[in-house]
């Protein structure tokens, strides 16, 4: 073999080896900005779990659960994360081509934030008070139903819809009695209230009747049908990332910080720690992390149907989940 042929053979061999080892690309859509409660995907990148499965994962920030579902449904992302209630609404409204493939929060994250000493320690004690909520929060649809379930007429509570950035200052300054938030953002409120000489008190709605699944992982029907083995590898790596983050919150926060330099690592760790009870709790201990238990899945839909005034049979919640990609 002459020199030219040797070069060509070497080039072909290198190309073949490169093609054989080319990573499969997966686009992961977050439902919000990269906070500590979203650390799992970043852990998968920095700790090498995705690479070990032959994956190259791109993580995109989002603007809410509905946004994440839209991006997955339209093919702008392969997988995503967000509130299961949002997927149920998308299925009811437009039969979105998206399935839930793993539950993360087996307890709902919605809560009232107030200052200690305010006298607000339950849903019933909110009657006659002023509450601020993010204008586009997914909690807003549930709020009247949660009040009614606790015997409170929604008209007895003054609800202000404001920009999310205004919530903590309003609470710290005493302009409102409480705010509606996810428990995962409590660390940021702790800091703002502390500057005003106040302490944060959190009243989870899950303590007052709100049951069901919250933050979950989604995949497009296209991904499920056309690249099932890639999705299985992604979920295998993602589950390892979740387990690592739960066991090592400080390192998980550092992994996220390494990819999002502008983030504050202490806040990231605190946010991740605040989310852990939503993942590791009596429900996940009973059923297992990631499981969609049929009765709790049905309960989630019952709350959504009531909040949106849907007929109970508008969708079958079992048809929006695919349990086959959950790692064994």
ZIGISUL-V518954 format. One record per run of one state. SS is the DSSP state (H for helix, E for strand, - for the rest). FROM is the first residue (numbers start at 1). LEN is the number of residues. If there is no record, write none. Layout:
SS,FROM,LEN
SS,FROM,LEN
This chain:
-,1,2
H,3,18
-,21,3
E,24,6
-,30,6
H,36,11
-,47,2
H,49,4
-,53,2
E,55,6
-,61,4
H,65,9
-,74,5
E,79,5
H,84,11
-,95,3
E,98,6
-,104,6
E,110,6
-,116,8
H,124,3
-,127,3
E,130,5
-,135,4
H,139,11
-,150,4
H,154,3
-,157,1
E,158,5
-,163,1
H,164,9
-,173,5
E,178,5
H,183,13
-,196,4
E,200,5
H,205,4
-,209,6
E,215,6
H,221,6
-,227,1
H,228,20
-,248,1
H,249,11
-,260,5
H,265,15
-,280,2
H,282,6
-,288,6
H,294,15
-,309,8
H,317,4
E,321,1
-,322,1
H,323,3
-,326,3
